[in-house]
């Protein structure tokens, strides 16, 4: 029996599904029942009738699934699959920041711990961050955390001068520098430039004058655009795992990484063997304690409801 056959048999026996993020390695994406960004994974987790959810992603995603689905068992194949961005703010730091802006609405990127979500008013993903901020009254202060580059993008789009931004970053996206991206654009002048808003190069990248201006899109936004665009070449500025799905869905189009080394070490901790073992041994379960879950559920439900 092959490893893939073994996983399929265990899935059926355990009434389980495998959810994979767009940044997971290709073999994991190919095996998954559903692949998407953080918002899509959260929505799918909340609606699937499966008894067990195996989260092929990072730890905060498993926490999010546990918060939204307390009646289901959520397993993460490797508990060390963390997130450098989520680690840039602690609950203590957020409480201190909130004390300086007592009437502010707290908008937390979904790339945060359950404890941070429990201190927040709204959660968002890169695909709906602008809509979430626009949902908040214009006169109200907003604390946006933890990604500085996504927050800067949202502030630029919404023109909300009372939006205060935490100085956190995803080390993978922050390392996609302007010089490397400019060199790729110059070598491929006919390609469309797709930029994830977590990239540290976003603002300057938009000033690069390719034939088609750069587009700032979430991972699922990039997937949708690639399917519908008349362009045949795309430069993709995000974690390189997304290129597997882009190429798989668009075999007649060319996708070029803006930075070949944009590889998340945490996403790549998940393997087929670890997924098999998670199902076989029911490890490692992620369950958010009720007091934190009850508070964190409110901003997450708001995130899911706002398009």
N, C-alpha and C positions, 0 to 999 in steps of 0.2 A: 504494500500500500504506500502510495506517495504521501509526502507531507501535506500537500493540498487536499488529497482525498481524506486523510486523517482529520484535518481541520473541518472539512465539510461534514463528516460523520459526527464529530463532536458537536458542531453547531446544531445539527438536527436533534441529537439526543438531548442537548441542554436547552433547546428553544432559545438559541442565542443569535445575535446579529453582530457583525463587525462594522464599526464606523471608523472611517479613516479621513484624516485631514489631507488637504491638497498638497501639503509638503512632505507627506510620507514617501518612502522609497517606492519605486514602481511596482515591485512584486506585492507589496502590502496593499497599494491602491487596487491592483488587479484582483486581489482576493476579496476585498471588502464588499459588503452589501450596499454601502452608501459612502460616497466620497464627496466632500464639500468643505466650505470654509467654516469658521466657528459658529456663525449664525445659522447656516444650513444644518450643521451637525446638531445644534441645540434644538432646532425645530423638529428634526427627524427623530431625535431621541425621545422627544415629548409625545410623539404620535405613534411610534412603532409598538405593536402588541407584544414584541419579544420580551421574554422573562429576564434575559441576561444581555447586557450591552458590553461589548469589548471595545474600549476606546483606543484605537490606534492613533495616538496623538500625544499631547503632553498633559501633565498632571492637572492643570487648571481646567482642561476640557473634560476630564473625568469628573472633577468636582462639579462642574456645571451640569453635567448629565445627572449626577446624583441629586443635585438640588431640584432639578426639574422633574425627576423620576424617582421619588423616594421609595416607591413600591417595587422598583427593579434593582437587580444586582448589577453594579457597574464595576468592571474589571479593567485595570490598566496593565498591559503586559510587562512594563518595566517602571517601577515607582520612581526611578531616578530620572525619568524623562521630564525634566523641569522646563523652566522658561526664564531666560536671562532678563527679559522685559518685565515679567511679573515680579521678579526679585528686586526690582529697583525701588519699590515702596513697601513699607511695613504699616500695619495698622496704627502703630504709635505715631509714625510720621504723618499719616493721614489725619489722625485726630488733632495733632498740633496745627496742621494746615487749616483744618476746618475751624478751629478756634479763632483764627485770624479773619475768617470770613463767615461769621455765624449764620448769615441768611443765604449763603450760596447753595446752589444745587450741585451735587457731586455727580459727575459723569465718569464712570470707570470703564475703560476699554475692557473687553471680555478677557483679555490677557492679564488677569489678576487673580489673586487667591480668593477663596470663598470668604475669608475674613475681611478682605478689602471690599468685596461686593456687599457684605453685610453692613458696611458703613456708607454705602452709596445710595443715591436716589435713582440713578439710571445706569444701566450698562449699555454698551454699544459695541459694534464691530466696525471694521474699516468700511464695510458696505453700507452701514446706516448711521454712522457717526454724525454726519451733517444733518440728517433728518431728526435725530434725537436732540441735537442742540437747538435746531429750529423749533422744536416742540416746546421748549422752555421759554417763558415770558422774556421779552427783549430786555426789560429793565433789571432782570435778576442776574447777580453774579453767578458764574459757573466755574467750578474747579474741575479741570479735565486732566485725567491721569490714566496711565503713567507715561504714555508715549509722547515725547516732545514733538516729533516730526508729524505724526498724525494730528496732534492738537494744533500745530501750526497750519497744516492744510485746512483743517476745519475752520480755524479762525480766519484764514484767507478767503474761504468760500462764503462763510456766513457774515463776515465783517463784524463779528461780535467783539468789541473792544473790552468788554467786561468778562472775557473768557481767559482764565488764568491757567497756565499749563505747567504740569510737573516735568522736571528734566530727566525723564527716563528714556531708554532706547533699547531696541532689539539689536544685539551686537551683530547679527547677521546682516540685517538691512542697513544698519549704520555704516557697515564696511563697504557698501556699494558706492564707490566714490565717483565724483564728477569726471575726473581725468579718464578713468577706465571706460565709463559710459560714453563720454565724448568720442573716444577712440573707436568704440564699436559702432556708434552712429555714423562717424565719418567713413568707415569701411562699408557700411550698408545704408547708403543714403535713401534708398527706396523703401526701407522698412519702417513700419509704424513702431513708435516707442510707447510701451506700456509700463507704467511706474506704480509700484505699490506705495501708498502714503506713509508707510513706516520708514521708507528710505531716507537717509540723511541727505541725499542729493536731490530731493524732490523739487525744491524751489529753483535751484540753478538748472536742473535738468529741463524744466519747462521753458527755459530760455535758449536751449539748444535748438538751432534752426534746421531740423530735418525737413524734408518735403511735407511731411505730415506732422503737426505739432504733437508733443507728448500728451498722453492721456493718463490721469491719475485714477487708478481703478483698484478695487479689492480683488482678491484672487478669483472669486466667482464672477466679478465684473469683467476681468480679463478673459475668462472662459467664454462668457456670453459675447463679448466684443469679437473675439477671434472667430466664433462661429458665423457671425453676421457680416463682418467686414469684407470688403472686396479686395483688400490687400492680400498679398501672398507671402509677405515676410514681416516678422515681428521681432523687435528687441524687447526682452522681458526683464524688467528690473524687480526681482523678488527672489525668494528662496528657490533654488533650481529644481526642487521636487515638482513644482507646478508644470515644468516643461514636459514631464512624462505624460500628464493628462492632456495638455494642449496638443502634443504631437499625436497622441492616440485618437483624439476626437477630430483632428484636422490633418489627416495624412498627406493631403495635397498642399499643405502650407509649411513654411519654414519658420522655426522659432529659435532665436539666438539668445543666449544668456548675456545679460549686461555685465555680469561678473560670474565667471565659472566657479569661483570658490564660495559662492553664497549658499553654503550647505549648513543646515542647522544640526548640530551634533545631538541635540535632544530628540528631535523628530526621528533621527536615524538610529536611536536606541531600540526602536521597535522592529522586530523581525518576525518572520513566519514561525520560527521555532518558539519564540516567546509567546506568540498568539496561541499556538498549539498548547503550550504549557499552562497558559492562563485558563483555557477551557478545560484542560485535563485535571488541573489541581485547584481550580477556582481561586486563582491568585492573580493579581493582588487587588483585593476589593477596596474601593474608595467609597466611603460613606461620610457625608458631612453631618456633624452633630446638629440636632434639632434646633437649638437656639440660634446658631449661625445660619442654618438652612432657612429658617422662617424669615429672617431679615433679608438674606441674600435673594430669596425668591422674588421679592417685590421688584428690584431693579431689573432682574433677568426677565420677568414677565413683561415689563415695559419694553425691554429690548426686542423681545420676540414679536410684540404687538405693533411696534413702529416699523413701517416698511423700510 
